[in-house]
Amino acid sequence: MFHHSETASADVVVIGAGILGLFTAYHLAILGVGRVHLIERQVPTAGSSGRTGALIRSTYDNEAEARLALASLPVFREWGERIGGSCGFRPTGLLTLVPRQDADGFRALVAAQRSWGVDVALADAAQAMECTPLLRLDEAVGALSHEATAGCCDPILACRALHARAAGMGVTFGFGDGALALQASGDRITGVRTAQGTIAAGAVVVAAGTGAATILGSVGIDLGLVPHGSRVMVFHPWHLPEDAGLPTIIDHVQQAWFRPMPGNGLLVGNEFGGQRGWNGADGDMEVPADLVADYRRVLSNRFDRVDGAALRGAWSGVFVMSPDGRPILGPAPGYANLLLAVGDSGTSFKTAPAIGLALAETLLRGRADSVAIDAFAPRLVPKGDPVAVTVSR
Ligand SMILES: Cc1cc2nc3c(=O)[nH]c(=O)nc-3n(C[C@H](O)[C@H](O)[C@H](O)COP(=O)(O)OP(=O)(O)OC[C@H]3O[C@@H](n4cnc5c(N)ncnc54)[C@H](O)[C@@H]3O)c2cc1C
């Protein structure tokens, strides 16, 4: 057990027990990096990783992120053999719907995604209806794609299993121990100050979600990170058969997304349910009635026989936007022994297995061998118009 006192130390301190911190700690342990200690100000899944939709897909609009997702997909699909336990992966496949005005660009994107190795193909209405006869496709839908190997998982099960596996490999955990500041000497980080004392560290990984900006600010790093609240609601449509076999859907026509939930539920996410700069009121479960009506409308625009569906739950989460809407990964400017997995930009659950491995490799060998993360190297984008958040979970 790691004893946290004035003299505590570790070869690597990981800050944050969301999916990114957990995967990084796990891979550090596998690579035999030494004593790895993970501190978390609350408990694992207290942040975005406990509130995420956990859509697992590889259909990104850029090759670098698609490659992270492709490298991660087998981990979710074969979780039991690779990590142990379960991540509750549901191999639902993924339908993506785009509006008429975006159809040409989308067809070109699907061709590019296929060239990157993504298992995706354009689909027609009949093929989409085969996925779910309850689907409603109106004239606003200009094109569709189907990603056969995609799905969704249970993020809390995933984090639990990962924590158990990492702990079994000797990673130590300090829950309820928040990082207050980093300590530096010249161009090296020497430790982490927490409410309980100071931990001397050979290296530090910051994977602290909404807490990252403050931690990095303590050593003068400002990456322009902005929190963005997002709301989801779970409905249980009475008429939905138990074995409806619903696919996961990204609906760009409505700026929304859907995924099946255990017990015949459908989770609905929608961009108008959140906002830039909003901190998600720390998991606020209260939702205004007019917003519920909006989510119901989105649901019944897309599915038959969902009118009057029971609302079974709603929550908010927060992701952290980087200035250019891409995650920030790799060594921090000015400090070679400080690694970042920050600015998740709302899409980093599905890529976490590859990110964790790439960061562990970078720490050990100075470069990531398994997958390239150079495109996400810490960068400062000139502050101008804020990046629009699009539905790209
Ligand atoms: C509603 C919603 C839907 C989403 N849907 C998807 C999706 O379908 N697919 C997908 O890939 N991504 C999705 N995302 C994004 C995804 O959830 C995040 O990218 C991912 O969970 C980020 O993981 P993380 O480990 O960086 O952050 P977090 O899970 O937020 O973990 C950070 C941890 O750091 C801790 N922490 C913070 N400050 C400190 C401190 N000072 N000291 C110690 N610990 C600290 C926090 O308590 C937290 O546990 C969604 C996000 C939301 C909110």
Ligand as a Chemical Component Dictionary entry (heavy atoms), coordinates in Angstrom:
data_LIG
# 
_chem_comp.id                   LIG 
_chem_comp.type                 NON-POLYMER 
_chem_comp.pdbx_formal_charge   0 
_chem_comp.three_letter_code    LIG 
# 
loop_
_chem_comp_atom.comp_id 
_chem_comp_atom.atom_id 
_chem_comp_atom.alt_atom_id 
_chem_comp_atom.type_symbol 
_chem_comp_atom.charge 
_chem_comp_atom.model_Cartn_x 
_chem_comp_atom.model_Cartn_y 
_chem_comp_atom.model_Cartn_z 
_chem_comp_atom.pdbx_ordinal 
LIG C1  C1  C 0 -22.482 13.346 -22.021 1  
LIG C2  C2  C 0 -21.162 12.867 -22.588 2  
LIG C3  C3  C 0 -21.175 11.930 -23.619 3  
LIG C4  C4  C 0 -19.958 11.486 -24.147 4  
LIG N1  N1  N 0 -20.004 10.508 -25.117 5  
LIG C5  C5  C 0 -18.834 9.971  -25.563 6  
LIG C6  C6  C 0 -18.863 8.858  -26.458 7  
LIG O1  O1  O 0 -19.943 8.380  -26.842 8  
LIG N2  N2  N 0 -17.667 8.341  -26.850 9  
LIG C7  C7  C 0 -16.470 8.857  -26.461 10 
LIG O2  O2  O 0 -15.429 8.356  -26.871 11 
LIG N3  N3  N 0 -16.421 9.904  -25.610 12 
LIG C8  C8  C 0 -17.576 10.461 -25.137 13 
LIG N4  N4  N 0 -17.554 11.498 -24.253 14 
LIG C9  C9  C 0 -16.252 12.013 -23.849 15 
LIG C10 C10 C 0 -15.592 11.078 -22.864 16 
LIG O3  O3  O 0 -16.469 10.754 -21.828 17 
LIG C11 C11 C 0 -14.340 11.760 -22.325 18 
LIG O4  O4  O 0 -13.529 12.150 -23.423 19 
LIG C12 C12 C 0 -13.533 10.837 -21.427 20 
LIG O5  O5  O 0 -14.357 10.222 -20.468 21 
LIG C13 C13 C 0 -12.439 11.664 -20.773 22 
LIG O6  O6  O 0 -11.779 10.876 -19.827 23 
LIG P1  P1  P 0 -10.758 11.538 -18.804 24 
LIG O7  O7  O 0 -10.129 10.416 -18.096 25 
LIG O8  O8  O 0 -9.900  12.511 -19.531 26 
LIG O9  O9  O 0 -11.636 12.484 -17.902 27 
LIG P2  P2  P 0 -12.518 12.224 -16.595 28 
LIG O10 O10 O 0 -13.331 10.977 -16.702 29 
LIG O11 O11 O 0 -13.256 13.492 -16.351 30 
LIG O12 O12 O 0 -11.463 11.947 -15.480 31 
LIG C14 C14 C 0 -10.692 12.942 -14.866 32 
LIG C15 C15 C 0 -10.591 12.597 -13.414 33 
LIG O13 O13 O 0 -9.678  13.501 -12.806 34 
LIG C16 C16 C 0 -10.147 13.796 -11.516 35 
LIG N5  N5  N 0 -9.522  15.051 -11.104 36 
LIG C17 C17 C 0 -9.799  16.304 -11.530 37 
LIG N6  N6  N 0 -9.015  17.200 -10.904 38 
LIG C18 C18 C 0 -8.207  16.500 -10.093 39 
LIG C19 C19 C 0 -7.190  16.867 -9.181  40 
LIG N7  N7  N 0 -6.849  18.142 -9.006  41 
LIG N8  N8  N 0 -6.551  15.886 -8.502  42 
LIG C20 C20 C 0 -6.899  14.583 -8.659  43 
LIG N9  N9  N 0 -7.879  14.190 -9.491  44 
LIG C21 C21 C 0 -8.521  15.128 -10.211 45 
LIG C22 C22 C 0 -11.644 13.869 -11.679 46 
LIG O14 O14 O 0 -12.319 13.669 -10.448 47 
LIG C23 C23 C 0 -11.912 12.752 -12.683 48 
LIG O15 O15 O 0 -12.230 11.533 -12.050 49 
LIG C24 C24 C 0 -18.746 11.989 -23.685 50 
LIG C25 C25 C 0 -18.725 12.922 -22.660 51 
LIG C26 C26 C 0 -19.936 13.359 -22.106 52 
LIG C27 C27 C 0 -19.893 14.351 -20.976 53 
# 
loop_
_chem_comp_bond.comp_id 
_chem_comp_bond.atom_id_1 
_chem_comp_bond.atom_id_2 
_chem_comp_bond.value_order 
_chem_comp_bond.pdbx_ordinal 
LIG C1  C2  SING 1  
LIG C2  C3  SING 2  
LIG C2  C26 DOUB 3  
LIG C3  C4  DOUB 4  
LIG C4  N1  SING 5  
LIG C4  C24 SING 6  
LIG N1  C5  DOUB 7  
LIG C5  C6  SING 8  
LIG C5  C8  SING 9  
LIG C6  O1  DOUB 10 
LIG C6  N2  SING 11 
LIG N2  C7  SING 12 
LIG C7  O2  DOUB 13 
LIG C7  N3  SING 14 
LIG N3  C8  DOUB 15 
LIG C8  N4  SING 16 
LIG N4  C9  SING 17 
LIG N4  C24 SING 18 
LIG C9  C10 SING 19 
LIG C10 O3  SING 20 
LIG C10 C11 SING 21 
LIG C11 O4  SING 22 
LIG C11 C12 SING 23 
LIG C12 O5  SING 24 
LIG C12 C13 SING 25 
LIG C13 O6  SING 26 
LIG O6  P1  SING 27 
LIG P1  O7  DOUB 28 
LIG P1  O8  SING 29 
LIG P1  O9  SING 30 
LIG O9  P2  SING 31 
LIG P2  O10 DOUB 32 
LIG P2  O11 SING 33 
LIG P2  O12 SING 34 
LIG O12 C14 SING 35 
LIG C14 C15 SING 36 
LIG C15 O13 SING 37 
LIG C15 C23 SING 38 
LIG O13 C16 SING 39 
LIG C16 N5  SING 40 
LIG C16 C22 SING 41 
LIG N5  C17 SING 42 
LIG N5  C21 SING 43 
LIG C17 N6  DOUB 44 
LIG N6  C18 SING 45 
LIG C18 C19 SING 46 
LIG C18 C21 DOUB 47 
LIG C19 N7  SING 48 
LIG C19 N8  DOUB 49 
LIG N8  C20 SING 50 
LIG C20 N9  DOUB 51 
LIG N9  C21 SING 52 
LIG C22 O14 SING 53 
LIG C22 C23 SING 54 
LIG C23 O15 SING 55 
LIG C24 C25 DOUB 56 
LIG C25 C26 SING 57 
LIG C26 C27 SING 58 
# 
